[in-house]
Amino acid sequence: MTNSTRFFSHLPTLRPALPGAAAAAAAPAFRAPLSRTPTSFAAATLDLVPKTAISAHPALLGAQIRCGPRPTMSGATRLIQKRRHGFLSRLRTAKGRKMLARRRAKGRRRLSA
């Protein structure tokens, strides 16, 4: 068996990652502010994962955070939004009908998308 180089693909960038995790794992002496996540104040406030939930173990420095917010409807059209979250799609399932009943009982003007 010959030694062949195997290439592994990276996970998509839609998932949030720890800032500077790859740089810290590659060169721990060099502390450059390399970040794959946006550094604006609005992006920092939208992070739903508390800092205590992320492990600080050195073996997990290159790992991604898998429980953060993701843009699931970012590339979808209004038609797909209606298909997934519309009134008729809520009527088709038992859980959807229960959700509509909860929103009616609460007094919501808009029952669905």
N, CA, C and O atoms as CSV, one atom per row, in Angstrom:
chain,resi,resn,atom,element,x,y,z
A,1,MET,N,N,0.847,-1.178,0.000
A,1,MET,CA,C,0.000,0.000,0.000
A,1,MET,C,C,0.892,1.241,0.000
A,1,MET,O,O,1.813,1.347,0.811
A,2,THR,N,N,0.625,2.157,-0.890
A,2,THR,CA,C,1.453,3.349,-1.006
A,2,THR,C,C,0.902,4.458,-0.136
A,2,THR,O,O,-0.285,4.493,0.188
A,3,ASN,N,N,1.790,5.362,0.234
A,3,ASN,CA,C,1.364,6.523,1.026
A,3,ASN,C,C,0.761,7.559,0.095
A,3,ASN,O,O,1.469,8.137,-0.730
A,4,SER,N,N,-0.500,7.795,0.214
A,4,SER,CA,C,-1.160,8.806,-0.604
A,4,SER,C,C,-1.715,9.891,0.311
A,4,SER,O,O,-2.114,9.629,1.445
A,5,THR,N,N,-1.730,11.090,-0.201
A,5,THR,CA,C,-2.245,12.211,0.569
A,5,THR,C,C,-3.757,12.235,0.447
A,5,THR,O,O,-4.304,12.203,-0.655
A,6,ARG,N,N,-4.419,12.290,1.577
A,6,ARG,CA,C,-5.875,12.362,1.571
A,6,ARG,C,C,-6.293,13.781,1.910
A,6,ARG,O,O,-5.756,14.392,2.834
A,7,PHE,N,N,-7.243,14.295,1.168
A,7,PHE,CA,C,-7.737,15.641,1.386
A,7,PHE,C,C,-9.124,15.559,1.997
A,7,PHE,O,O,-9.975,14.803,1.530
A,8,PHE,N,N,-9.345,16.335,3.034
A,8,PHE,CA,C,-10.635,16.376,3.692
A,8,PHE,C,C,-11.270,17.733,3.444
A,8,PHE,O,O,-10.615,18.771,3.532
A,9,SER,N,N,-12.550,17.704,3.135
A,9,SER,CA,C,-13.244,18.963,2.900
A,9,SER,C,C,-13.615,19.598,4.233
A,9,SER,O,O,-13.741,18.909,5.245
A,10,HIS,N,N,-13.787,20.896,4.226
A,10,HIS,CA,C,-14.178,21.631,5.425
A,10,HIS,C,C,-15.685,21.753,5.460
A,10,HIS,O,O,-16.355,21.670,4.430
A,11,LEU,N,N,-16.208,21.950,6.649
A,11,LEU,CA,C,-17.637,22.174,6.794
A,11,LEU,C,C,-17.987,23.564,6.273
A,11,LEU,O,O,-17.131,24.449,6.268
A,12,PRO,N,N,-19.231,23.772,5.833
A,12,PRO,CA,C,-19.595,25.093,5.306
A,12,PRO,C,C,-19.466,26.183,6.359
A,12,PRO,O,O,-19.515,25.915,7.559
A,13,THR,N,N,-19.302,27.411,5.892
A,13,THR,CA,C,-19.081,28.529,6.803
A,13,THR,C,C,-20.381,29.096,7.355
A,13,THR,O,O,-20.347,30.117,8.041
A,14,LEU,N,N,-21.521,28.476,7.084
A,14,LEU,CA,C,-22.781,28.963,7.637
A,14,LEU,C,C,-22.841,28.737,9.143
A,14,LEU,O,O,-23.556,29.441,9.856
A,15,ARG,N,N,-22.082,27.745,9.626
A,15,ARG,CA,C,-22.067,27.486,11.058
A,15,ARG,C,C,-21.064,28.406,11.727
A,15,ARG,O,O,-19.964,28.593,11.207
A,16,PRO,N,N,-21.411,28.982,12.860
A,16,PRO,CA,C,-20.466,29.876,13.534
A,16,PRO,C,C,-19.302,29.096,14.126
A,16,PRO,O,O,-19.461,27.950,14.547
A,17,ALA,N,N,-18.147,29.718,14.155
A,17,ALA,CA,C,-16.953,29.082,14.702
A,17,ALA,C,C,-16.349,29.985,15.762
A,17,ALA,O,O,-16.653,31.175,15.834
A,18,LEU,N,N,-15.500,29.406,16.573
A,18,LEU,CA,C,-14.803,30.199,17.572
A,18,LEU,C,C,-13.836,31.142,16.878
A,18,LEU,O,O,-13.134,30.710,15.964
A,19,PRO,N,N,-13.764,32.416,17.267
A,19,PRO,CA,C,-12.866,33.354,16.593
A,19,PRO,C,C,-11.414,33.000,16.848
A,19,PRO,O,O,-10.981,32.848,17.990
A,20,GLY,N,N,-10.674,32.872,15.760
A,20,GLY,CA,C,-9.250,32.610,15.862
A,20,GLY,C,C,-8.914,31.206,16.300
A,20,GLY,O,O,-7.795,30.966,16.753
A,21,ALA,N,N,-9.839,30.264,16.183
A,21,ALA,CA,C,-9.584,28.904,16.644
A,21,ALA,C,C,-8.541,28.220,15.775
A,21,ALA,O,O,-7.668,27.520,16.289
A,22,ALA,N,N,-8.619,28.413,14.474
A,22,ALA,CA,C,-7.664,27.767,13.579
A,22,ALA,C,C,-6.274,28.362,13.763
A,22,ALA,O,O,-5.279,27.639,13.716
A,23,ALA,N,N,-6.199,29.667,13.970
A,23,ALA,CA,C,-4.900,30.314,14.155
A,23,ALA,C,C,-4.283,29.911,15.488
A,23,ALA,O,O,-3.068,29.730,15.571
A,24,ALA,N,N,-5.090,29.768,16.524
A,24,ALA,CA,C,-4.563,29.391,17.833
A,24,ALA,C,C,-4.088,27.944,17.838
A,24,ALA,O,O,-3.125,27.609,18.529
A,25,ALA,N,N,-4.754,27.087,17.075
A,25,ALA,CA,C,-4.349,25.687,17.033
A,25,ALA,C,C,-3.089,25.515,16.197
A,25,ALA,O,O,-2.255,24.665,16.508
A,26,ALA,N,N,-2.936,26.320,15.127
A,26,ALA,CA,C,-1.783,26.176,14.245
A,26,ALA,C,C,-0.527,26.765,14.873
A,26,ALA,O,O,0.523,26.122,14.862
A,27,ALA,N,N,-0.613,27.969,15.417
A,27,ALA,CA,C,0.553,28.630,16.000
A,27,ALA,C,C,0.155,29.265,17.326
A,27,ALA,O,O,-0.307,30.405,17.344
A,28,PRO,N,N,0.325,28.547,18.439
A,28,PRO,CA,C,-0.126,29.100,19.716
A,28,PRO,C,C,0.671,30.314,20.174
A,28,PRO,O,O,0.158,31.113,20.958
A,29,ALA,N,N,1.929,30.483,19.704
A,29,ALA,CA,C,2.726,31.628,20.136
A,29,ALA,C,C,2.289,32.906,19.425
A,29,ALA,O,O,2.452,34.001,19.963
A,30,PHE,N,N,1.743,32.776,18.233
A,30,PHE,CA,C,1.329,33.939,17.452
A,30,PHE,C,C,-0.139,34.221,17.730
A,30,PHE,O,O,-0.996,33.407,17.385
A,31,ARG,N,N,-0.444,35.350,18.341
A,31,ARG,CA,C,-1.817,35.698,18.712
A,31,ARG,C,C,-2.349,36.792,17.796
A,31,ARG,O,O,-2.480,37.941,18.217
A,32,ALA,N,N,-2.655,36.450,16.557
A,32,ALA,CA,C,-3.211,37.422,15.616
A,32,ALA,C,C,-4.730,37.394,15.712
A,32,ALA,O,O,-5.308,36.334,15.957
A,33,PRO,N,N,-5.388,38.530,15.525
A,33,PRO,CA,C,-6.852,38.554,15.609
A,33,PRO,C,C,-7.497,38.037,14.326
A,33,PRO,O,O,-8.190,38.787,13.640
A,34,LEU,N,N,-7.278,36.769,13.995
A,34,LEU,CA,C,-7.908,36.169,12.833
A,34,LEU,C,C,-9.250,35.602,13.257
A,34,LEU,O,O,-9.340,34.848,14.226
A,35,SER,N,N,-10.272,35.964,12.538
A,35,SER,CA,C,-11.600,35.537,12.923
A,35,SER,C,C,-12.398,35.193,11.686
A,35,SER,O,O,-12.313,35.878,10.667
A,36,ARG,N,N,-13.186,34.113,11.781
A,36,ARG,CA,C,-14.068,33.745,10.684
A,36,ARG,C,C,-15.473,34.259,10.916
A,36,ARG,O,O,-16.315,34.169,10.022
A,37,THR,N,N,-15.747,34.792,12.089
A,37,THR,CA,C,-17.066,35.318,12.386
A,37,THR,C,C,-17.025,36.834,12.355
A,37,THR,O,O,-15.973,37.423,12.607
A,38,PRO,N,N,-18.153,37.488,12.050
A,38,PRO,CA,C,-18.161,38.948,12.043
A,38,PRO,C,C,-17.883,39.504,13.431
A,38,PRO,O,O,-18.304,38.938,14.440
A,39,THR,N,N,-17.163,40.630,13.463
A,39,THR,CA,C,-16.766,41.190,14.750
A,39,THR,C,C,-17.580,42.416,15.128
A,39,THR,O,O,-17.211,43.122,16.066
A,40,SER,N,N,-18.664,42.688,14.437
A,40,SER,CA,C,-19.454,43.865,14.771
A,40,SER,C,C,-20.243,43.618,16.057
A,40,SER,O,O,-20.408,42.478,16.489
A,41,PHE,N,N,-20.719,44.691,16.650
A,41,PHE,CA,C,-21.461,44.602,17.908
A,41,PHE,C,C,-22.782,43.872,17.706
A,41,PHE,O,O,-23.207,43.121,18.584
A,42,ALA,N,N,-23.448,44.081,16.552
A,42,ALA,CA,C,-24.729,43.425,16.295
A,42,ALA,C,C,-24.556,41.921,16.185
A,42,ALA,O,O,-25.392,41.162,16.676
A,43,ALA,N,N,-23.478,41.482,15.543
A,43,ALA,CA,C,-23.246,40.044,15.413
A,43,ALA,C,C,-22.920,39.426,16.765
A,43,ALA,O,O,-23.273,38.274,17.019
A,44,ALA,N,N,-22.257,40.171,17.627
A,44,ALA,CA,C,-21.913,39.645,18.947
A,44,ALA,C,C,-23.157,39.511,19.825
A,44,ALA,O,O,-23.231,38.601,20.651
A,45,THR,N,N,-24.123,40.395,19.659
A,45,THR,CA,C,-25.326,40.306,20.474
A,45,THR,C,C,-26.269,39.227,19.973
A,45,THR,O,O,-27.123,38.766,20.730
A,46,LEU,N,N,-26.139,38.807,18.705
A,46,LEU,CA,C,-27.015,37.787,18.163
A,46,LEU,C,C,-26.559,36.375,18.504
A,46,LEU,O,O,-27.271,35.418,18.200
A,47,ASP,N,N,-25.403,36.218,19.120
A,47,ASP,CA,C,-24.908,34.896,19.464
A,47,ASP,C,C,-25.758,34.328,20.594
A,47,ASP,O,O,-25.841,34.917,21.671
A,48,LEU,N,N,-26.383,33.190,20.347
A,48,LEU,CA,C,-27.297,32.613,21.315
A,48,LEU,C,C,-26.620,31.643,22.276
A,48,LEU,O,O,-27.244,31.180,23.231
A,49,VAL,N,N,-25.346,31.332,22.031
A,49,VAL,CA,C,-24.644,30.359,22.856
A,49,VAL,C,C,-23.913,31.086,23.975
A,49,VAL,O,O,-23.107,31.973,23.694
A,50,PRO,N,N,-24.165,30.740,25.230
A,50,PRO,CA,C,-23.414,31.397,26.305
A,50,PRO,C,C,-21.954,30.979,26.275
A,50,PRO,O,O,-21.623,29.881,25.826
A,51,LYS,N,N,-21.091,31.852,26.752
A,51,LYS,CA,C,-19.654,31.587,26.720
A,51,LYS,C,C,-19.277,30.411,27.610
A,51,LYS,O,O,-18.252,29.770,27.377
A,52,THR,N,N,-20.086,30.117,28.625
A,52,THR,CA,C,-19.766,29.003,29.514
A,52,THR,C,C,-20.082,27.655,28.885
A,52,THR,O,O,-19.590,26.626,29.349
A,53,ALA,N,N,-20.905,27.649,27.824
A,53,ALA,CA,C,-21.264,26.389,27.183
A,53,ALA,C,C,-20.180,25.898,26.240
A,53,ALA,O,O,-20.184,24.730,25.851
A,54,ILE,N,N,-19.251,26.773,25.866
A,54,ILE,CA,C,-18.196,26.406,24.931
A,54,ILE,C,C,-17.004,25.910,25.732
A,54,ILE,O,O,-16.535,26.586,26.648
A,55,SER,N,N,-16.521,24.736,25.385
A,55,SER,CA,C,-15.396,24.154,26.107
A,55,SER,C,C,-14.115,24.881,25.734
A,55,SER,O,O,-13.916,25.240,24.574
A,56,ALA,N,N,-13.247,25.098,26.713
A,56,ALA,CA,C,-11.976,25.774,26.485
A,56,ALA,C,C,-10.823,24.776,26.430
A,56,ALA,O,O,-9.664,25.163,26.577
A,57,HIS,N,N,-11.125,23.505,26.221
A,57,HIS,CA,C,-10.082,22.485,26.170
A,57,HIS,C,C,-9.225,22.687,24.926
A,57,HIS,O,O,-9.767,22.961,23.856
A,58,PRO,N,N,-7.896,22.559,25.035
A,58,PRO,CA,C,-7.026,22.803,23.875
A,58,PRO,C,C,-7.280,21.861,22.706
A,58,PRO,O,O,-7.033,22.232,21.559
A,59,ALA,N,N,-7.762,20.665,22.967
A,59,ALA,CA,C,-8.030,19.728,21.879
A,59,ALA,C,C,-9.223,20.158,21.040
A,59,ALA,O,O,-9.360,19.733,19.893
A,60,LEU,N,N,-10.086,20.996,21.600
A,60,LEU,CA,C,-11.294,21.417,20.893
A,60,LEU,C,C,-11.179,22.822,20.314
A,60,LEU,O,O,-12.194,23.432,19.979
A,61,LEU,N,N,-9.960,23.346,20.190
A,61,LEU,CA,C,-9.806,24.714,19.690
A,61,LEU,C,C,-10.253,24.866,18.241
A,61,LEU,O,O,-10.805,25.902,17.870
A,62,GLY,N,N,-10.023,23.851,17.427
A,62,GLY,CA,C,-10.403,23.960,16.024
A,62,GLY,C,C,-11.830,23.564,15.744
A,62,GLY,O,O,-12.266,23.620,14.594
A,63,ALA,N,N,-12.573,23.164,16.758
A,63,ALA,CA,C,-13.941,22.696,16.554
A,63,ALA,C,C,-14.884,23.871,16.335
A,63,ALA,O,O,-14.645,24.986,16.798
A,64,GLN,N,N,-15.956,23.584,15.619
A,64,GLN,CA,C,-16.955,24.611,15.375
A,64,GLN,C,C,-18.052,24.531,16.424
A,64,GLN,O,O,-18.276,23.483,17.029
A,65,ILE,N,N,-18.731,25.654,16.632
A,65,ILE,CA,C,-19.882,25.684,17.525
A,65,ILE,C,C,-21.082,25.228,16.704
A,65,ILE,O,O,-21.419,25.860,15.703
A,66,ARG,N,N,-21.720,24.158,17.106
A,66,ARG,CA,C,-22.803,23.605,16.300
A,66,ARG,C,C,-24.183,23.989,16.823
A,66,ARG,O,O,-25.193,23.599,16.237
A,67,CYS,N,N,-24.243,24.740,17.909
A,67,CYS,CA,C,-25.545,25.071,18.466
A,67,CYS,C,C,-25.858,26.559,18.324
A,67,CYS,O,O,-26.757,27.056,19.002
A,68,GLY,N,N,-25.158,27.269,17.479
A,68,GLY,CA,C,-25.409,28.688,17.284
A,68,GLY,C,C,-26.493,28.938,16.253
A,68,GLY,O,O,-26.994,27.990,15.648
A,69,PRO,N,N,-26.865,30.181,16.039
A,69,PRO,CA,C,-27.902,30.507,15.061
A,69,PRO,C,C,-27.397,30.310,13.640
A,69,PRO,O,O,-26.239,30.598,13.340
A,70,ARG,N,N,-28.263,29.822,12.776
A,70,ARG,CA,C,-27.908,29.623,11.374
A,70,ARG,C,C,-28.961,30.254,10.486
A,70,ARG,O,O,-30.142,30.223,10.831
A,71,PRO,N,N,-28.581,30.817,9.371
A,71,PRO,CA,C,-29.567,31.425,8.456
A,71,PRO,C,C,-30.250,30.361,7.610
A,71,PRO,O,O,-29.762,30.031,6.528
A,72,THR,N,N,-31.362,29.820,8.077
A,72,THR,CA,C,-32.013,28.730,7.359
A,72,THR,C,C,-32.869,29.221,6.197
A,72,THR,O,O,-33.044,28.497,5.217
A,73,MET,N,N,-33.401,30.423,6.285
A,73,MET,CA,C,-34.253,30.929,5.211
A,73,MET,C,C,-33.543,32.005,4.396
A,73,MET,O,O,-34.206,32.820,3.754
A,74,SER,N,N,-32.222,32.028,4.404
A,74,SER,CA,C,-31.505,33.126,3.760
A,74,SER,C,C,-31.618,33.090,2.244
A,74,SER,O,O,-31.738,34.142,1.616
A,75,GLY,N,N,-31.584,31.913,1.643
A,75,GLY,CA,C,-31.640,31.838,0.184
A,75,GLY,C,C,-32.997,31.439,-0.339
A,75,GLY,O,O,-33.144,31.219,-1.541
A,76,ALA,N,N,-34.000,31.337,0.521
A,76,ALA,CA,C,-35.307,30.854,0.113
A,76,ALA,C,C,-36.178,31.990,-0.419
A,76,ALA,O,O,-35.962,33.161,-0.107
A,77,THR,N,N,-37.147,31.621,-1.216
A,77,THR,CA,C,-38.076,32.597,-1.781
A,77,THR,C,C,-39.337,32.668,-0.925
A,77,THR,O,O,-39.518,31.888,0.010
A,78,ARG,N,N,-40.187,33.605,-1.261
A,78,ARG,CA,C,-41.457,33.758,-0.546
A,78,ARG,C,C,-42.342,32.530,-0.761
A,78,ARG,O,O,-43.100,32.150,0.132
A,79,LEU,N,N,-42.250,31.910,-1.936
A,79,LEU,CA,C,-43.036,30.710,-2.225
A,79,LEU,C,C,-42.644,29.563,-1.295
A,79,LEU,O,O,-43.504,28.846,-0.784
A,80,ILE,N,N,-41.345,29.396,-1.081
A,80,ILE,CA,C,-40.868,28.335,-0.192
A,80,ILE,C,C,-41.253,28.648,1.249
A,80,ILE,O,O,-41.574,27.741,2.017
A,81,GLN,N,N,-41.222,29.925,1.618
A,81,GLN,CA,C,-41.638,30.316,2.968
A,81,GLN,C,C,-43.107,29.976,3.198
A,81,GLN,O,O,-43.477,29.474,4.259
A,82,LYS,N,N,-43.940,30.252,2.197
A,82,LYS,CA,C,-45.363,29.933,2.316
A,82,LYS,C,C,-45.573,28.421,2.369
A,82,LYS,O,O,-46.437,27.938,3.101
A,83,ARG,N,N,-44.790,27.678,1.601
A,83,ARG,CA,C,-44.921,26.225,1.586
A,83,ARG,C,C,-44.556,25.616,2.936
A,83,ARG,O,O,-45.189,24.658,3.381
A,84,ARG,N,N,-43.549,26.165,3.578
A,84,ARG,CA,C,-43.093,25.605,4.857
A,84,ARG,C,C,-43.891,26.114,6.047
A,84,ARG,O,O,-44.208,25.343,6.952
A,85,HIS,N,N,-44.219,27.397,6.060
A,85,HIS,CA,C,-44.801,28.022,7.251
A,85,HIS,C,C,-46.175,28.630,7.003
A,85,HIS,O,O,-46.687,29.353,7.858
A,86,GLY,N,N,-46.779,28.353,5.861
A,86,GLY,CA,C,-48.049,28.983,5.524
A,86,GLY,C,C,-49.240,28.374,6.247
A,86,GLY,O,O,-49.127,27.350,6.921
A,87,PHE,N,N,-50.379,29.029,6.091
A,87,PHE,CA,C,-51.601,28.619,6.779
A,87,PHE,C,C,-52.054,27.236,6.333
A,87,PHE,O,O,-52.432,26.411,7.166
A,88,LEU,N,N,-52.023,26.973,5.030
A,88,LEU,CA,C,-52.487,25.683,4.524
A,88,LEU,C,C,-51.578,24.539,4.958
A,88,LEU,O,O,-52.046,23.428,5.204
A,89,SER,N,N,-50.279,24.813,5.051
A,89,SER,CA,C,-49.374,23.758,5.525
A,89,SER,C,C,-49.586,23.487,7.008
A,89,SER,O,O,-49.365,22.365,7.463
A,90,ARG,N,N,-50.011,24.491,7.770
A,90,ARG,CA,C,-50.318,24.276,9.187
A,90,ARG,C,C,-51.603,23.460,9.348
A,90,ARG,O,O,-51.729,22.675,10.288
A,91,LEU,N,N,-52.549,23.645,8.436
A,91,LEU,CA,C,-53.806,22.901,8.523
A,91,LEU,C,C,-53.623,21.422,8.201
A,91,LEU,O,O,-54.418,20.593,8.645
A,92,ARG,N,N,-52.593,21.080,7.438
A,92,ARG,CA,C,-52.411,19.700,6.984
A,92,ARG,C,C,-51.949,18.749,8.082
A,92,ARG,O,O,-52.212,17.549,7.999
A,93,THR,N,N,-51.278,19.248,9.093
A,93,THR,CA,C,-50.751,18.365,10.137
A,93,THR,C,C,-51.441,18.643,11.471
A,93,THR,O,O,-51.970,19.730,11.706
A,94,ALA,N,N,-51.419,17.636,12.329
A,94,ALA,CA,C,-52.050,17.790,13.647
A,94,ALA,C,C,-51.305,18.819,14.492
A,94,ALA,O,O,-51.932,19.624,15.180
A,95,LYS,N,N,-49.975,18.801,14.448
A,95,LYS,CA,C,-49.201,19.783,15.215
A,95,LYS,C,C,-49.419,21.190,14.680
A,95,LYS,O,O,-49.424,22.156,15.443
A,96,GLY,N,N,-49.600,21.306,13.367
A,96,GLY,CA,C,-49.869,22.617,12.788
A,96,GLY,C,C,-51.213,23.163,13.230
A,96,GLY,O,O,-51.345,24.353,13.516
A,97,ARG,N,N,-52.222,22.284,13.287
A,97,ARG,CA,C,-53.542,22.717,13.753
A,97,ARG,C,C,-53.503,23.123,15.222
A,97,ARG,O,O,-54.185,24.065,15.623
A,98,LYS,N,N,-52.707,22.416,16.029
A,98,LYS,CA,C,-52.561,22.796,17.441
A,98,LYS,C,C,-51.881,24.151,17.573
A,98,LYS,O,O,-52.231,24.950,18.442
A,99,MET,N,N,-50.902,24.404,16.703
A,99,MET,CA,C,-50.208,25.687,16.750
A,99,MET,C,C,-51.156,26.827,16.368
A,99,MET,O,O,-51.135,27.892,16.985
A,100,LEU,N,N,-51.992,26.593,15.342
A,100,LEU,CA,C,-52.968,27.614,14.951
A,100,LEU,C,C,-53.970,27.866,16.083
A,100,LEU,O,O,-54.371,29.005,16.319
A,101,ALA,N,N,-54.367,26.804,16.775
A,101,ALA,CA,C,-55.300,26.971,17.896
A,101,ALA,C,C,-54.653,27.766,19.026
A,101,ALA,O,O,-55.310,28.601,19.646
A,102,ARG,N,N,-53.378,27.518,19.299
A,102,ARG,CA,C,-52.673,28.287,20.336
A,102,ARG,C,C,-52.597,29.758,19.962
A,102,ARG,O,O,-52.791,30.628,20.810
A,103,ARG,N,N,-52.317,30.039,18.696
A,103,ARG,CA,C,-52.209,31.439,18.276
A,103,ARG,C,C,-53.575,32.126,18.281
A,103,ARG,O,O,-53.673,33.310,18.604
A,104,ARG,N,N,-54.629,31.386,17.924
A,104,ARG,CA,C,-55.986,31.946,18.002
A,104,ARG,C,C,-56.350,32.267,19.449
A,104,ARG,O,O,-56.910,33.326,19.732
A,105,ALA,N,N,-56.033,31.348,20.366
A,105,ALA,CA,C,-56.358,31.551,21.780
A,105,ALA,C,C,-55.582,32.725,22.358
A,105,ALA,O,O,-56.067,33.416,23.254
A,106,LYS,N,N,-54.394,32.946,21.852
A,106,LYS,CA,C,-53.575,34.049,22.346
A,106,LYS,C,C,-54.020,35.389,21.760
A,106,LYS,O,O,-53.659,36.446,22.277
A,107,GLY,N,N,-54.806,35.342,20.680
A,107,GLY,CA,C,-55.305,36.571,20.084
A,107,GLY,C,C,-54.410,37.143,19.003
A,107,GLY,O,O,-54.454,38.345,18.740
A,108,ARG,N,N,-53.607,36.316,18.377
A,108,ARG,CA,C,-52.724,36.797,17.307
A,108,ARG,C,C,-53.536,37.153,16.069
A,108,ARG,O,O,-54.452,36.427,15.681
A,109,ARG,N,N,-53.189,38.272,15.462
A,109,ARG,CA,C,-53.860,38.655,14.226
A,109,ARG,C,C,-53.359,37.824,13.052
A,109,ARG,O,O,-54.138,37.413,12.192
A,110,ARG,N,N,-52.051,37.582,13.024
A,110,ARG,CA,C,-51.465,36.737,11.970
A,110,ARG,C,C,-51.265,35.346,12.535
A,110,ARG,O,O,-50.499,35.160,13.480
A,111,LEU,N,N,-51.945,34.371,11.964
A,111,LEU,CA,C,-51.831,33.012,12.475
A,111,LEU,C,C,-50.612,32.295,11.915
A,111,LEU,O,O,-50.055,31.416,12.573
A,112,SER,N,N,-50.194,32.654,10.721
A,112,SER,CA,C,-49.028,32.009,10.116
A,112,SER,C,C,-48.417,32.966,9.103
A,112,SER,O,O,-48.875,34.095,8.930
A,113,ALA,N,N,-47.360,32.480,8.433
A,113,ALA,CA,C,-46.635,33.333,7.474
A,113,ALA,C,C,-47.433,33.586,6.222
A,113,ALA,O,O,-46.965,34.282,5.322
